[in-house]
Amino acid sequence: MDPETQATIVMYAILALGGIIGANIIGALLRGGGGVVGRTLIGGLAGAGAGYAALRFPEIAVYAARLDFGLQAPYGAHLQNLLTGLCGGAAIGLIAAILIRPRG
């Protein structure tokens, strides 16, 4: 596997991990979001989606570029991806927690 493909896979894995963390925290606090499995799936997709959006839209990229806190590469980039995924997962987790409520 070439290094560029490996770096892309690691980037999206860290984004998904951040999304999973964000969605599970928000979903657990609001007691909704389709349970642990639902929040995990929603958060992983939302975290990767937030990273994709940060690559494609300059407004989001400017915000995401501030999240590395001046750490040296690659740690700053990993922290930036984790926090970008966390923000995306938290936003979608909030929507899911509001829309997917337990019955009864």
BAKOLFI-724542 format. One record per residue: residue number from 1; x, y, z of N, C-alpha, C, O in turn; residue in one letter. Coordinates in steps of 0.2 Angstrom, whole numbers. Layout:
N
{pakol:NUM; neast:X; nnorth:Y; nup:Z; caeast:X; canorth:Y; caup:Z; ceast:X; cnorth:Y; cup:Z; oeast:X; onorth:Y; oup:Z; marba:A} .
...
This chain:
104
{pakol:1; neast:4; nnorth:-6; nup:0; caeast:0; canorth:0; caup:0; ceast:5; cnorth:6; cup:0; oeast:9; onorth:7; oup:4; marba:M} .
{pakol:2; neast:3; nnorth:11; nup:-4; caeast:7; canorth:17; caup:-5; ceast:6; cnorth:22; cup:1; oeast:0; onorth:21; oup:4; marba:D} .
{pakol:3; neast:10; nnorth:26; nup:3; caeast:10; canorth:30; caup:9; ceast:4; cnorth:35; cup:8; oeast:1; onorth:37; oup:13; marba:P} .
{pakol:4; neast:2; nnorth:37; nup:2; caeast:-4; canorth:42; caup:1; ceast:-10; cnorth:39; cup:3; oeast:-14; onorth:42; oup:6; marba:E} .
{pakol:5; neast:-11; nnorth:33; nup:1; caeast:-17; canorth:29; caup:2; ceast:-18; cnorth:27; cup:10; oeast:-23; onorth:28; oup:13; marba:T} .
{pakol:6; neast:-12; nnorth:25; nup:13; caeast:-12; canorth:24; caup:20; ceast:-14; cnorth:30; cup:24; oeast:-17; onorth:30; oup:29; marba:Q} .
{pakol:7; neast:-11; nnorth:36; nup:22; caeast:-12; canorth:42; caup:25; ceast:-20; cnorth:44; cup:25; oeast:-23; onorth:46; oup:30; marba:A} .
{pakol:8; neast:-23; nnorth:43; nup:19; caeast:-30; canorth:44; caup:18; ceast:-34; cnorth:40; cup:22; oeast:-39; onorth:42; oup:26; marba:T} .
{pakol:9; neast:-32; nnorth:33; nup:23; caeast:-36; canorth:28; caup:27; ceast:-36; cnorth:30; cup:34; oeast:-41; onorth:30; oup:38; marba:I} .
{pakol:10; neast:-30; nnorth:32; nup:37; caeast:-29; canorth:34; caup:44; ceast:-33; cnorth:41; cup:45; oeast:-36; onorth:41; oup:50; marba:V} .
{pakol:11; neast:-33; nnorth:45; nup:40; caeast:-36; canorth:52; caup:41; ceast:-44; cnorth:50; cup:42; oeast:-47; onorth:53; oup:47; marba:M} .
{pakol:12; neast:-47; nnorth:46; nup:38; caeast:-54; canorth:45; caup:38; ceast:-56; cnorth:40; cup:45; oeast:-61; onorth:41; oup:47; marba:Y} .
{pakol:13; neast:-51; nnorth:36; nup:47; caeast:-52; canorth:32; caup:53; ceast:-52; cnorth:36; cup:59; oeast:-56; onorth:35; oup:63; marba:A} .
{pakol:14; neast:-48; nnorth:41; nup:59; caeast:-48; canorth:46; caup:65; ceast:-54; cnorth:50; cup:65; oeast:-57; onorth:52; oup:70; marba:I} .
{pakol:15; neast:-56; nnorth:53; nup:59; caeast:-62; canorth:57; caup:58; ceast:-68; cnorth:53; cup:61; oeast:-72; onorth:55; oup:64; marba:L} .
{pakol:16; neast:-68; nnorth:46; nup:59; caeast:-74; canorth:42; caup:61; ceast:-74; cnorth:41; cup:68; oeast:-79; onorth:41; oup:72; marba:A} .
{pakol:17; neast:-68; nnorth:40; nup:71; caeast:-67; canorth:39; caup:78; ceast:-70; cnorth:45; cup:82; oeast:-73; onorth:44; oup:87; marba:L} .
{pakol:18; neast:-68; nnorth:51; nup:80; caeast:-70; canorth:57; caup:83; ceast:-78; cnorth:58; cup:82; oeast:-81; onorth:60; oup:87; marba:G} .
{pakol:19; neast:-80; nnorth:56; nup:77; caeast:-88; canorth:56; caup:76; ceast:-91; cnorth:51; cup:80; oeast:-96; onorth:53; oup:83; marba:G} .
{pakol:20; neast:-88; nnorth:45; nup:81; caeast:-91; canorth:40; caup:86; ceast:-91; cnorth:43; cup:93; oeast:-96; onorth:42; oup:96; marba:I} .
{pakol:21; neast:-86; nnorth:46; nup:95; caeast:-85; canorth:49; caup:102; ceast:-91; cnorth:54; cup:103; oeast:-94; onorth:54; oup:108; marba:I} .
{pakol:22; neast:-91; nnorth:59; nup:98; caeast:-95; canorth:65; caup:99; ceast:-103; cnorth:63; cup:99; oeast:-106; onorth:65; oup:103; marba:G} .
{pakol:23; neast:-104; nnorth:58; nup:94; caeast:-111; canorth:56; caup:94; ceast:-114; cnorth:52; cup:100; oeast:-119; onorth:53; oup:102; marba:A} .
{pakol:24; neast:-109; nnorth:48; nup:102; caeast:-111; canorth:44; caup:108; ceast:-112; cnorth:48; cup:115; oeast:-116; onorth:47; oup:119; marba:N} .
{pakol:25; neast:-107; nnorth:54; nup:115; caeast:-108; canorth:58; caup:121; ceast:-114; cnorth:62; cup:121; oeast:-118; onorth:62; oup:125; marba:I} .
{pakol:26; neast:-116; nnorth:65; nup:115; caeast:-122; canorth:69; caup:114; ceast:-128; cnorth:65; cup:115; oeast:-133; onorth:66; oup:118; marba:I} .
{pakol:27; neast:-128; nnorth:59; nup:111; caeast:-134; canorth:55; caup:112; ceast:-135; cnorth:52; cup:118; oeast:-141; onorth:51; oup:120; marba:G} .
{pakol:28; neast:-130; nnorth:50; nup:122; caeast:-131; canorth:48; caup:129; ceast:-133; cnorth:53; cup:134; oeast:-137; onorth:52; oup:138; marba:A} .
{pakol:29; neast:-131; nnorth:59; nup:133; caeast:-133; canorth:65; caup:137; ceast:-141; cnorth:66; cup:136; oeast:-144; onorth:68; oup:140; marba:L} .
{pakol:30; neast:-143; nnorth:66; nup:129; caeast:-150; canorth:67; caup:128; ceast:-154; cnorth:61; cup:128; oeast:-160; onorth:62; oup:126; marba:L} .
{pakol:31; neast:-151; nnorth:55; nup:129; caeast:-155; canorth:49; caup:130; ceast:-159; cnorth:47; cup:123; oeast:-165; onorth:46; oup:124; marba:R} .
{pakol:32; neast:-156; nnorth:48; nup:118; caeast:-159; canorth:46; caup:111; ceast:-154; cnorth:44; cup:106; oeast:-148; onorth:43; oup:108; marba:G} .
{pakol:33; neast:-156; nnorth:44; nup:100; caeast:-151; canorth:43; caup:95; ceast:-151; cnorth:36; cup:92; oeast:-146; onorth:34; oup:89; marba:G} .
{pakol:34; neast:-155; nnorth:31; nup:94; caeast:-155; canorth:25; caup:92; ceast:-151; cnorth:20; cup:95; oeast:-149; onorth:15; oup:93; marba:G} .
{pakol:35; neast:-149; nnorth:21; nup:101; caeast:-145; canorth:17; caup:105; ceast:-138; cnorth:17; cup:104; oeast:-136; onorth:21; oup:100; marba:G} .
{pakol:36; neast:-134; nnorth:13; nup:107; caeast:-127; canorth:13; caup:106; ceast:-125; cnorth:12; cup:99; oeast:-120; onorth:15; oup:96; marba:V} .
{pakol:37; neast:-128; nnorth:6; nup:96; caeast:-126; canorth:4; caup:89; ceast:-128; cnorth:10; cup:84; oeast:-124; onorth:11; oup:80; marba:V} .
{pakol:38; neast:-134; nnorth:13; nup:85; caeast:-136; canorth:18; caup:81; ceast:-132; cnorth:24; cup:81; oeast:-130; onorth:27; oup:76; marba:G} .
{pakol:39; neast:-130; nnorth:26; nup:87; caeast:-126; canorth:32; caup:88; ceast:-119; cnorth:31; cup:85; oeast:-116; onorth:35; oup:82; marba:R} .
{pakol:40; neast:-116; nnorth:25; nup:86; caeast:-110; canorth:23; caup:83; ceast:-110; cnorth:23; cup:76; oeast:-105; onorth:26; oup:73; marba:T} .
{pakol:41; neast:-115; nnorth:21; nup:72; caeast:-115; canorth:21; caup:65; ceast:-116; cnorth:28; cup:63; oeast:-113; onorth:30; oup:58; marba:L} .
{pakol:42; neast:-121; nnorth:32; nup:66; caeast:-122; canorth:38; caup:64; ceast:-116; cnorth:43; cup:65; oeast:-114; onorth:47; oup:61; marba:I} .
{pakol:43; neast:-113; nnorth:42; nup:71; caeast:-107; canorth:46; caup:72; ceast:-101; cnorth:45; cup:68; oeast:-97; onorth:49; oup:66; marba:G} .
{pakol:44; neast:-100; nnorth:38; nup:66; caeast:-94; canorth:37; caup:61; ceast:-95; cnorth:40; cup:55; oeast:-90; onorth:42; oup:52; marba:G} .
{pakol:45; neast:-101; nnorth:39; nup:52; caeast:-103; canorth:42; caup:46; ceast:-102; cnorth:50; cup:46; oeast:-100; onorth:53; oup:41; marba:L} .
{pakol:46; neast:-105; nnorth:53; nup:51; caeast:-105; canorth:60; caup:52; ceast:-98; cnorth:63; cup:53; oeast:-96; onorth:68; oup:50; marba:A} .
{pakol:47; neast:-93; nnorth:59; nup:56; caeast:-86; canorth:61; caup:57; ceast:-83; cnorth:61; cup:51; oeast:-79; onorth:66; oup:49; marba:G} .
{pakol:48; neast:-84; nnorth:56; nup:47; caeast:-80; canorth:55; caup:40; ceast:-83; cnorth:61; cup:35; oeast:-80; onorth:63; oup:31; marba:A} .
{pakol:49; neast:-90; nnorth:62; nup:36; caeast:-93; canorth:67; caup:32; ceast:-90; cnorth:74; cup:34; oeast:-90; onorth:78; oup:29; marba:G} .
{pakol:50; neast:-89; nnorth:75; nup:40; caeast:-86; canorth:82; caup:42; ceast:-79; cnorth:83; cup:39; oeast:-78; onorth:88; oup:37; marba:A} .
{pakol:51; neast:-75; nnorth:77; nup:39; caeast:-69; canorth:78; caup:36; ceast:-69; cnorth:79; cup:29; oeast:-65; onorth:83; oup:26; marba:G} .
{pakol:52; neast:-74; nnorth:76; nup:25; caeast:-75; canorth:77; caup:18; ceast:-77; cnorth:84; cup:17; oeast:-74; onorth:87; oup:12; marba:Y} .
{pakol:53; neast:-81; nnorth:86; nup:21; caeast:-83; canorth:93; caup:20; ceast:-78; cnorth:98; cup:21; oeast:-77; onorth:103; oup:18; marba:A} .
{pakol:54; neast:-73; nnorth:97; nup:26; caeast:-68; canorth:101; caup:27; ceast:-63; cnorth:101; cup:22; oeast:-59; onorth:106; oup:21; marba:A} .
{pakol:55; neast:-63; nnorth:96; nup:18; caeast:-58; canorth:96; caup:12; ceast:-61; cnorth:99; cup:6; oeast:-57; onorth:102; oup:2; marba:L} .
{pakol:56; neast:-68; nnorth:99; nup:6; caeast:-71; canorth:102; caup:0; ceast:-73; cnorth:109; cup:0; oeast:-74; onorth:113; oup:-5; marba:R} .
{pakol:57; neast:-75; nnorth:112; nup:6; caeast:-78; canorth:118; caup:7; ceast:-73; cnorth:123; cup:11; oeast:-71; onorth:121; oup:17; marba:F} .
{pakol:58; neast:-71; nnorth:128; nup:8; caeast:-66; canorth:132; caup:11; ceast:-68; cnorth:135; cup:18; oeast:-63; onorth:136; oup:22; marba:P} .
{pakol:59; neast:-74; nnorth:137; nup:19; caeast:-76; canorth:139; caup:26; ceast:-75; cnorth:135; cup:31; oeast:-73; onorth:136; oup:37; marba:E} .
{pakol:60; neast:-77; nnorth:128; nup:30; caeast:-76; canorth:123; caup:35; ceast:-68; cnorth:122; cup:36; oeast:-66; onorth:120; oup:41; marba:I} .
{pakol:61; neast:-64; nnorth:122; nup:30; caeast:-57; canorth:121; caup:31; ceast:-54; cnorth:126; cup:35; oeast:-49; onorth:124; oup:38; marba:A} .
{pakol:62; neast:-56; nnorth:132; nup:34; caeast:-53; canorth:137; caup:38; ceast:-54; cnorth:136; cup:46; oeast:-49; onorth:137; oup:50; marba:V} .
{pakol:63; neast:-60; nnorth:134; nup:48; caeast:-61; canorth:132; caup:55; ceast:-57; cnorth:126; cup:57; oeast:-55; onorth:126; oup:62; marba:Y} .
{pakol:64; neast:-57; nnorth:121; nup:53; caeast:-54; canorth:115; caup:55; ceast:-46; cnorth:116; cup:55; oeast:-43; onorth:113; oup:59; marba:A} .
{pakol:65; neast:-44; nnorth:121; nup:51; caeast:-36; canorth:122; caup:52; ceast:-34; cnorth:125; cup:58; oeast:-28; onorth:124; oup:60; marba:A} .
{pakol:66; neast:-39; nnorth:128; nup:62; caeast:-37; canorth:131; caup:69; ceast:-37; cnorth:126; cup:74; oeast:-35; onorth:127; oup:80; marba:R} .
{pakol:67; neast:-39; nnorth:119; nup:73; caeast:-40; canorth:114; caup:78; ceast:-34; cnorth:110; cup:79; oeast:-34; onorth:106; oup:83; marba:L} .
{pakol:68; neast:-28; nnorth:112; nup:76; caeast:-22; canorth:108; caup:78; ceast:-18; cnorth:111; cup:84; oeast:-13; onorth:107; oup:86; marba:D} .
{pakol:69; neast:-20; nnorth:117; nup:86; caeast:-17; canorth:119; caup:92; ceast:-9; cnorth:120; cup:92; oeast:-6; onorth:120; oup:97; marba:F} .
{pakol:70; neast:-6; nnorth:121; nup:86; caeast:1; canorth:122; caup:85; ceast:5; cnorth:116; cup:86; oeast:11; onorth:117; oup:87; marba:G} .
{pakol:71; neast:2; nnorth:110; nup:87; caeast:6; canorth:104; caup:88; ceast:10; cnorth:102; cup:81; oeast:8; onorth:104; oup:76; marba:L} .
{pakol:72; neast:16; nnorth:99; nup:82; caeast:20; canorth:97; caup:76; ceast:16; cnorth:91; cup:73; oeast:13; onorth:87; oup:76; marba:Q} .
{pakol:73; neast:18; nnorth:91; nup:66; caeast:15; canorth:85; caup:62; ceast:18; cnorth:79; cup:64; oeast:24; onorth:79; oup:66; marba:A} .
{pakol:74; neast:15; nnorth:73; nup:64; caeast:8; canorth:72; caup:62; ceast:3; cnorth:73; cup:68; oeast:-3; onorth:72; oup:67; marba:P} .
{pakol:75; neast:5; nnorth:74; nup:74; caeast:1; canorth:75; caup:80; ceast:-5; cnorth:80; cup:79; oeast:-10; onorth:79; oup:81; marba:Y} .
{pakol:76; neast:-3; nnorth:86; nup:76; caeast:-7; canorth:91; caup:76; ceast:-13; cnorth:90; cup:70; oeast:-19; onorth:91; oup:71; marba:G} .
{pakol:77; neast:-11; nnorth:86; nup:65; caeast:-16; canorth:84; caup:60; ceast:-20; cnorth:79; cup:63; oeast:-26; onorth:79; oup:61; marba:A} .
{pakol:78; neast:-18; nnorth:74; nup:67; caeast:-22; canorth:69; caup:70; ceast:-27; cnorth:72; cup:75; oeast:-33; onorth:70; oup:75; marba:H} .
{pakol:79; neast:-25; nnorth:77; nup:79; caeast:-29; canorth:80; caup:83; ceast:-34; cnorth:84; cup:80; oeast:-40; onorth:85; oup:82; marba:L} .
{pakol:80; neast:-32; nnorth:88; nup:74; caeast:-37; canorth:91; caup:70; ceast:-42; cnorth:87; cup:67; oeast:-48; onorth:89; oup:67; marba:Q} .
{pakol:81; neast:-40; nnorth:81; nup:65; caeast:-45; canorth:76; caup:62; ceast:-50; cnorth:74; cup:67; oeast:-56; onorth:73; oup:66; marba:N} .
{pakol:82; neast:-47; nnorth:72; nup:73; caeast:-51; canorth:70; caup:79; ceast:-56; cnorth:75; cup:81; oeast:-62; onorth:73; oup:82; marba:L} .
{pakol:83; neast:-54; nnorth:81; nup:81; caeast:-59; canorth:86; caup:84; ceast:-64; cnorth:88; cup:78; oeast:-70; onorth:90; oup:80; marba:L} .
{pakol:84; neast:-62; nnorth:88; nup:72; caeast:-67; canorth:89; caup:66; ceast:-72; cnorth:84; cup:66; oeast:-78; onorth:85; oup:65; marba:T} .
{pakol:85; neast:-70; nnorth:77; nup:67; caeast:-74; canorth:72; caup:67; ceast:-79; cnorth:72; cup:73; oeast:-85; onorth:71; oup:73; marba:G} .
{pakol:86; neast:-76; nnorth:74; nup:79; caeast:-80; canorth:75; caup:85; ceast:-86; cnorth:80; cup:84; oeast:-91; onorth:79; oup:86; marba:L} .
{pakol:87; neast:-84; nnorth:86; nup:81; caeast:-89; canorth:91; caup:79; ceast:-94; cnorth:89; cup:75; oeast:-100; onorth:90; oup:76; marba:C} .
{pakol:88; neast:-92; nnorth:85; nup:69; caeast:-97; canorth:82; caup:65; ceast:-102; cnorth:77; cup:68; oeast:-108; onorth:77; oup:67; marba:G} .
{pakol:89; neast:-99; nnorth:73; nup:72; caeast:-103; canorth:68; caup:75; ceast:-107; cnorth:70; cup:81; oeast:-113; onorth:68; oup:81; marba:G} .
{pakol:90; neast:-105; nnorth:76; nup:84; caeast:-109; canorth:79; caup:89; ceast:-115; cnorth:82; cup:86; oeast:-121; onorth:82; oup:89; marba:A} .
{pakol:91; neast:-114; nnorth:86; nup:80; caeast:-120; canorth:89; caup:77; ceast:-125; cnorth:84; cup:74; oeast:-131; onorth:85; oup:76; marba:A} .
{pakol:92; neast:-123; nnorth:79; nup:71; caeast:-127; canorth:74; caup:69; ceast:-130; cnorth:70; cup:74; oeast:-136; onorth:68; oup:74; marba:I} .
{pakol:93; neast:-126; nnorth:69; nup:80; caeast:-129; canorth:65; caup:86; ceast:-134; cnorth:69; cup:89; oeast:-139; onorth:66; oup:92; marba:G} .
{pakol:94; neast:-133; nnorth:76; nup:89; caeast:-139; canorth:80; caup:92; ceast:-145; cnorth:79; cup:88; oeast:-151; onorth:79; oup:91; marba:L} .
{pakol:95; neast:-145; nnorth:80; nup:82; caeast:-151; canorth:79; caup:77; ceast:-154; cnorth:72; cup:78; oeast:-160; onorth:72; oup:79; marba:I} .
{pakol:96; neast:-150; nnorth:67; nup:78; caeast:-152; canorth:60; caup:79; ceast:-155; cnorth:59; cup:86; oeast:-160; onorth:56; oup:86; marba:A} .
{pakol:97; neast:-152; nnorth:62; nup:91; caeast:-155; canorth:62; caup:98; ceast:-162; cnorth:65; cup:98; oeast:-166; onorth:63; oup:102; marba:A} .
{pakol:98; neast:-163; nnorth:70; nup:95; caeast:-169; canorth:74; caup:95; ceast:-174; cnorth:70; cup:91; oeast:-180; onorth:70; oup:93; marba:I} .
{pakol:99; neast:-172; nnorth:67; nup:85; caeast:-177; canorth:64; caup:81; ceast:-179; cnorth:57; cup:82; oeast:-184; onorth:55; oup:82; marba:L} .
{pakol:100; neast:-174; nnorth:53; nup:85; caeast:-174; canorth:46; caup:86; ceast:-175; cnorth:46; cup:94; oeast:-170; onorth:45; oup:97; marba:I} .
{pakol:101; neast:-181; nnorth:46; nup:97; caeast:-182; canorth:45; caup:104; ceast:-185; cnorth:39; cup:106; oeast:-188; onorth:36; oup:102; marba:R} .
{pakol:102; neast:-183; nnorth:36; nup:112; caeast:-186; canorth:30; caup:114; ceast:-194; cnorth:30; cup:115; oeast:-196; onorth:36; oup:117; marba:P} .
{pakol:103; neast:-197; nnorth:25; nup:113; caeast:-204; canorth:25; caup:114; ceast:-206; cnorth:22; cup:121; oeast:-203; onorth:18; oup:123; marba:R} .
{pakol:104; neast:-211; nnorth:25; nup:124; caeast:-214; canorth:22; caup:130; ceast:-213; cnorth:26; cup:136; oeast:-215; onorth:23; oup:141; marba:G} .
